[in-house]
């Protein structure tokens, strides 16, 4: 029997209460959205043990959850937070081989904002 507490997930919200990742997911077609929610659940269950092709390390504390659907590539950038929590920061459609610096900067900015408002590391 496993006595470890379960991991939880959280969507980053701005100081005004907006949730950019939820807005991103809402913009996707139903099939892709369902696939992402399945992948998010797989990440929650596997957490730090998840590996490619489901996830990929980016830089610093940032990781990406990977999804392909109908010839398109989508990513949600996340990080692991204290208390066995996964925080989803930024979602985007990937159009190049390498993750664009702009997308990483958005995620890093939200990461810094999250830590500033919530505390922790």
N, CA and C of each residue as an Amber inpcrd file, in Angstrom:
protein
   363
   0.8400000  -1.1830000   0.0000000   0.0000000   0.0000000   0.0000000
   0.8860000   1.2470000   0.0000000   0.5770000   2.1800000  -0.8630000
   1.3580000   3.4070000  -1.0070000   0.7940000   4.4910000  -0.0940000
   1.6010000   4.9600000   0.8440000   1.1430000   5.9780000   1.7870000
   1.5520000   7.3870000   1.3890000   2.2040000   7.5280000   0.2260000
   2.6030000   8.8580000  -0.2210000   1.3680000   9.6540000  -0.6280000
   1.3400000  10.9600000  -0.2880000   0.2100000  11.7800000  -0.7230000
   0.1950000  11.9010000  -2.2440000  -0.9970000  12.0110000  -2.8190000
  -1.1160000  12.1500000  -4.2620000  -0.6690000  13.5290000  -4.7100000
  -0.1480000  13.5810000  -5.9050000   0.2180000  14.8520000  -6.5170000
  -1.0500000  15.5610000  -6.9730000  -1.0100000  16.8810000  -6.9820000
  -2.1270000  17.6770000  -7.4670000  -1.6370000  18.5830000  -8.5890000
  -2.5950000  19.0950000  -9.3570000  -2.2590000  20.0300000 -10.4250000
  -2.9740000  21.3500000 -10.1860000  -2.3790000  22.3930000 -10.7180000
  -2.9420000  23.7310000 -10.5840000  -2.6290000  24.5150000 -11.8550000
  -3.5790000  25.3320000 -12.2730000  -3.3480000  26.2290000 -13.3910000
  -2.9150000  27.5800000 -12.8370000  -1.8160000  28.1030000 -13.3640000
  -1.3650000  29.4440000 -12.9970000  -2.4940000  30.4370000 -13.2810000
  -2.7260000  31.3510000 -12.3550000  -3.6800000  32.4350000 -12.5790000
  -2.9690000  33.7640000 -12.3700000  -3.3300000  34.7340000 -13.1820000
  -2.7440000  36.0620000 -13.0660000  -3.2940000  36.7470000 -11.8260000
  -2.7310000  37.8830000 -11.4770000  -3.2170000  38.6210000 -10.3120000
  -4.6540000  39.0990000 -10.5170000  -5.0990000  39.1810000 -11.7780000
  -6.4830000  39.5880000 -12.0550000  -7.4230000  38.3860000 -12.1750000
  -6.9010000  37.1680000 -11.9380000  -7.7430000  35.9810000 -11.9150000
  -7.8660000  35.2300000 -13.2290000  -7.1480000  35.6620000 -14.2570000
  -7.2020000  34.9520000 -15.5380000  -6.3240000  33.7070000 -15.4880000
  -6.7210000  32.6930000 -16.2410000  -5.9680000  31.4380000 -16.2990000
  -5.5460000  31.1820000 -17.7420000  -4.3420000  31.6310000 -18.1140000
  -3.8990000  31.5160000 -19.5080000  -3.8880000  30.0930000 -20.0690000
  -3.5280000  29.1120000 -19.2660000  -3.4850000  27.7410000 -19.7770000
  -4.8960000  27.2170000 -20.0100000  -5.8080000  27.5160000 -19.1060000
  -7.1890000  27.0880000 -19.3270000  -7.7720000  27.7610000 -20.5650000
  -7.4360000  29.0250000 -20.7860000  -7.8840000  29.7250000 -21.9910000
  -7.2850000  29.0730000 -23.2390000  -6.0100000  28.6990000 -23.1680000
  -5.3600000  28.0050000 -24.2720000  -6.0690000  26.6810000 -24.5570000
  -6.3270000  25.8940000 -23.5210000  -6.9860000  24.6050000 -23.7050000
  -8.3900000  24.7790000 -24.2810000  -9.0980000  25.8020000 -23.8230000
 -10.4430000  26.0760000 -24.3400000 -10.4270000  26.4350000 -25.8240000
  -9.2960000  26.9540000 -26.3150000  -9.2010000  27.3580000 -27.7170000
  -8.9550000  26.1680000 -28.6580000  -8.6040000  25.0240000 -28.0900000
  -8.2980000  23.8430000 -28.8960000  -9.5650000  23.0990000 -29.2910000
  -9.4720000  22.3130000 -30.3550000 -10.6170000  21.4800000 -30.7290000
 -10.8220000  20.4220000 -29.6450000 -12.0150000  19.8590000 -29.6160000
 -12.3940000  18.9350000 -28.5410000 -11.4470000  17.7400000 -28.4310000
 -11.0670000  17.1550000 -29.5530000 -10.1870000  15.9850000 -29.5430000
  -8.8400000  16.3160000 -28.9050000  -8.2570000  17.4330000 -29.3040000
  -6.9560000  17.8320000 -28.7600000  -7.0720000  18.1540000 -27.2770000
  -8.1370000  18.8310000 -26.9010000  -8.3580000  19.1840000 -25.4870000
  -8.4580000  17.9130000 -24.6410000  -9.2250000  16.9370000 -25.1020000
  -9.3720000  15.6760000 -24.3690000  -8.0240000  14.9740000 -24.2390000
  -7.2490000  14.9750000 -25.3210000  -5.9130000  14.3540000 -25.2840000
  -5.0190000  15.0470000 -24.2580000  -5.1140000  16.3880000 -24.1930000
  -4.2980000  17.1300000 -23.2180000  -4.7040000  16.7870000 -21.7930000
  -5.9970000  16.7100000 -21.5260000  -6.4330000  16.3780000 -20.1690000
  -5.9800000  14.9730000 -19.7810000  -5.9810000  14.0370000 -20.7400000
  -5.4730000  12.7020000 -20.4720000  -3.9790000  12.7830000 -20.1340000
  -3.2210000  13.5430000 -20.9230000  -1.7820000  13.7010000 -20.6820000
  -1.5090000  14.3640000 -19.3370000  -2.3210000  15.3460000 -18.9820000
  -2.1540000  16.0130000 -17.6790000  -2.3850000  15.0320000 -16.5350000
  -3.3480000  14.1500000 -16.7050000  -3.5950000  13.1370000 -15.6750000
  -2.4360000  12.1480000 -15.6080000  -1.8960000  11.7640000 -16.7560000
  -0.7290000  10.8810000 -16.7660000   0.4520000  11.5420000 -16.0550000
   0.6450000  12.8350000 -16.2830000   1.7150000  13.5690000 -15.6070000
   1.4670000  13.6160000 -14.1040000   0.2210000  13.8540000 -13.7040000
  -0.0960000  13.9070000 -12.2710000   0.2540000  12.5750000 -11.6030000
  -0.0850000  11.4810000 -12.2590000   0.1710000  10.1530000 -11.6840000
   1.6720000   9.8300000 -11.6940000   2.3490000  10.1480000 -12.7910000
   3.7740000   9.8180000 -12.9180000   4.6800000  10.8710000 -12.2940000
   4.2060000  12.1210000 -12.2600000   4.8990000  13.2840000 -11.7010000
   6.3700000  13.3360000 -12.0970000   7.2850000  13.3670000 -11.1390000
   8.7090000  13.5220000 -11.4480000   9.2890000  12.3170000 -12.1800000
   8.5310000  11.2350000 -12.2770000   8.9970000  10.0270000 -12.9580000
   8.5810000   9.9980000 -14.4310000   7.8080000  10.9730000 -14.8750000
   7.3680000  11.0310000 -16.2740000   8.5720000  11.2870000 -17.1780000
   8.5620000  10.6960000 -18.3380000   9.6620000  10.8240000 -19.2950000
   9.1130000  11.0580000 -20.7000000  10.0530000  11.2630000 -21.6460000
   9.6670000  11.4170000 -23.0450000   8.9970000  10.1310000 -23.5150000
   8.0260000  10.2050000 -24.3800000   7.5910000  11.3710000 -25.1470000
   6.5350000  12.2320000 -24.4580000   6.0830000  11.8460000 -23.2590000
   5.0420000  12.6120000 -22.5720000   5.5260000  13.9970000 -22.1800000
   6.7240000  14.0770000 -21.6280000   7.2750000  15.3410000 -21.1460000
   8.7160000  15.4960000 -21.6130000   9.2040000  16.7230000 -21.5150000
  10.6030000  16.9860000 -21.8300000  11.0880000  18.1400000 -20.9670000
  12.2980000  17.9910000 -20.4400000  12.9130000  19.0630000 -19.6550000
  13.3000000  20.1980000 -20.5930000  13.0480000  21.4530000 -20.1580000
  13.4150000  22.6140000 -20.9630000  14.6470000  23.3120000 -20.4030000
  14.4760000  23.9900000 -19.2650000  15.5920000  24.6880000 -18.6190000
  15.1480000  25.1440000 -17.2370000  16.1200000  25.3920000 -16.3640000
  15.7880000  25.8440000 -15.0140000  14.8370000  24.8610000 -14.3520000
  13.6870000  25.3410000 -13.9330000  12.6570000  24.4950000 -13.3120000
  11.5440000  24.1350000 -14.2900000  11.6930000  24.5290000 -15.5430000
  10.6110000  24.3940000 -16.5170000  10.6790000  23.0940000 -17.3180000
   9.5150000  22.4850000 -17.4700000   9.3120000  21.2700000 -18.2590000
   8.1690000  21.5300000 -19.2270000   8.0720000  20.7060000 -20.2730000
   6.9370000  20.8280000 -21.1710000   6.1850000  19.5110000 -21.2560000
   4.8620000  19.6300000 -21.2470000   3.9640000  18.5180000 -21.5060000
   3.6800000  18.5500000 -22.9980000   3.8570000  17.4260000 -23.6640000
   3.8390000  17.4030000 -25.1230000   2.5860000  16.7040000 -25.6450000
   2.0160000  17.3010000 -26.6850000   0.8490000  16.6950000 -27.3180000
   0.8620000  17.0000000 -28.8020000   0.5330000  16.0000000 -29.5970000
   0.3880000  16.1840000 -31.0380000  -1.0130000  15.7530000 -31.4050000
  -1.6350000  16.5240000 -32.2850000  -2.9960000  16.2070000 -32.7010000
  -3.2560000  16.7950000 -34.0730000  -3.7230000  15.9560000 -34.9650000
  -4.1010000  16.3920000 -36.3060000  -2.9830000  17.1580000 -37.0190000
  -1.7770000  16.6560000 -36.8760000  -0.6450000  17.2650000 -37.5550000
  -0.0930000  18.5090000 -36.8860000  -0.6440000  18.8880000 -35.7540000
  -0.1680000  20.0620000 -35.0210000   0.5380000  19.6230000 -33.7450000
   1.4710000  20.4440000 -33.3160000   2.2320000  20.1720000 -32.0950000
   1.8730000  21.2350000 -31.0670000   1.4930000  20.7820000 -29.8720000
   1.1150000  21.6930000 -28.7960000   1.9460000  21.3870000 -27.5610000
   2.1750000  22.4160000 -26.7710000   2.9380000  22.2540000 -25.5390000
   2.2910000  23.0500000 -24.4120000   2.4190000  22.5210000 -23.1960000
   2.0710000  23.2610000 -21.9840000   3.3030000  23.2010000 -21.0950000
   3.8040000  24.3700000 -20.7240000   4.9910000  24.4490000 -19.8580000
   4.5300000  24.4520000 -18.4050000   5.2320000  23.6930000 -17.5830000
   4.8600000  23.5390000 -16.1750000   6.1150000  23.4360000 -15.3190000
   5.8950000  23.4400000 -13.9970000   6.9840000  23.1730000 -13.0560000
   6.4270000  22.4470000 -11.8440000   7.3290000  21.8420000 -11.0760000
   6.9550000  21.1560000  -9.8470000   7.0950000  22.1340000  -8.6890000
   6.0550000  22.2490000  -7.8930000   6.0300000  23.1650000  -6.7610000
   6.0150000  22.3630000  -5.4660000   6.4090000  22.9980000  -4.3880000
   6.4440000  22.3410000  -3.0840000   5.0850000  21.7330000  -2.7510000
   5.1010000  20.6580000  -1.9850000   3.8610000  20.0130000  -1.6000000
   3.3080000  19.1030000  -2.6770000   4.1780000  18.5570000  -3.5220000
   3.7940000  17.6230000  -4.5770000   2.7020000  18.1970000  -5.4670000
   3.0170000  19.3490000  -6.0180000   2.0830000  20.0670000  -6.8760000
   2.7340000  20.3490000  -8.2310000   1.9320000  20.2310000  -9.2850000
   2.3680000  20.5520000 -10.6400000   1.5910000  21.7910000 -11.0590000
   2.3210000  22.8290000 -11.4720000   1.6770000  24.0890000 -11.8550000
   1.8730000  24.3000000 -13.3540000   0.7540000  24.3970000 -14.0800000
   0.7770000  24.6370000 -15.5180000   0.8130000  26.1410000 -15.7650000
   1.8540000  26.5940000 -16.4810000   2.1190000  28.0240000 -16.6460000
   1.6840000  28.6130000 -17.9830000   1.9460000  27.8840000 -19.0680000
   1.8030000  28.4900000 -20.3950000   1.5620000  27.4200000 -21.4460000
   0.6010000  27.6580000 -22.3290000   0.3160000  26.7410000 -23.4180000
   0.4760000  27.4410000 -24.7570000   0.9250000  26.6950000 -25.7580000
   1.1180000  27.2920000 -27.0830000   1.1980000  26.2070000 -28.1420000
   1.0060000  26.6120000 -29.3880000   1.2020000  25.7120000 -30.5210000
   2.6310000  25.8820000 -30.9950000   3.3210000  24.7810000 -31.1070000
   4.7310000  24.8060000 -31.4970000   4.8240000  24.6940000 -33.0130000
   5.5530000  25.6290000 -33.6230000   5.6640000  25.6480000 -35.0810000
   7.0960000  25.4860000 -35.5680000   8.0190000  25.3630000 -34.6260000
   9.4240000  25.1770000 -35.0130000  10.0040000  24.0130000 -34.2100000
  11.1450000  23.5500000 -34.6330000  11.7760000  22.4040000 -33.9840000
  12.1370000  22.6950000 -32.5310000  12.6620000  23.8720000 -32.2970000
  13.0860000  24.2660000 -30.9610000  11.9960000  25.1340000 -30.3050000
  11.8500000  25.0000000 -28.9890000  10.8800000  25.8380000 -28.2840000
  11.3200000  27.2930000 -28.3910000  10.4550000  28.1490000 -28.9460000
  10.8330000  29.5590000 -29.1170000  11.1570000  30.2430000 -27.7920000
  12.1920000  31.0680000 -27.8110000  12.6320000  31.8010000 -26.6290000
  11.4770000  32.6120000 -26.0400000  10.6440000  33.2020000 -26.8990000
   9.5040000  34.0160000 -26.4450000   8.5660000  33.2020000 -25.5480000
   8.3230000  31.9520000 -25.9210000   7.4310000  31.0920000 -25.1330000
   8.0720000  30.7600000 -23.7850000   9.3630000  30.5170000 -23.7820000
  10.0800000  30.2560000 -22.5230000  10.0650000  31.4890000 -21.6150000
  10.2110000  32.6630000 -22.2050000  10.2030000  33.8970000 -21.4110000
   8.8390000  34.1450000 -20.7730000   7.7730000  33.8540000 -21.5020000
   6.4280000  33.9890000 -20.9310000   6.2780000  33.0430000 -19.7340000
   6.6720000  31.7930000 -19.9250000   6.5750000  30.8080000 -18.8440000
   7.4380000  31.2080000 -17.6510000   8.6470000  31.6880000 -17.9070000
   9.5410000  32.0940000 -16.8170000   8.9660000  33.2760000 -16.0520000
   8.3720000  34.2160000 -16.7640000   7.7440000  35.3740000 -16.1230000
   6.5950000  34.9340000 -15.2160000   5.7880000  34.0010000 -15.6830000
   4.6640000  33.4930000 -14.8790000   5.1740000  32.6830000 -13.6940000
   6.2410000  31.9310000 -13.9030000   6.8700000  31.1830000 -12.8100000
   7.3200000  32.1480000 -11.7110000   8.0330000  33.2100000 -12.1120000
   8.5050000  34.2040000 -11.1390000   7.3430000  34.8720000 -10.4200000
   6.2810000  35.2050000 -11.1480000   5.0970000  35.8240000 -10.5510000
   4.4390000  34.8710000  -9.5630000   4.3230000  33.6010000  -9.9390000
   3.7190000  32.6070000  -9.0660000   4.4940000  32.5130000  -7.7480000
   5.8100000  32.3910000  -7.8630000   6.6320000  32.2860000  -6.6430000
   6.5440000  33.5380000  -5.8020000   6.5080000  34.6970000  -6.4470000
   6.4150000  35.9480000  -5.7060000   5.1030000  36.0170000  -4.9200000
   3.9990000  35.6020000  -5.5510000   2.6830000  35.7060000  -4.9050000
   2.3930000  34.5530000  -3.9580000   2.9370000  33.3450000  -4.2370000
   2.6290000  32.1710000  -3.4130000   3.7420000  31.8150000  -2.4380000
   4.9600000  32.2360000  -2.7650000   6.1020000  31.8400000  -1.9440000
   6.5250000  30.4220000  -2.2990000   7.6280000  29.9850000  -1.7720000
   8.0860000  28.6210000  -2.0250000   9.2190000  28.6000000  -3.0280000
   9.5760000  27.3670000  -3.4140000  10.6550000  27.2090000  -4.3870000
  10.4210000  25.9870000  -5.2430000
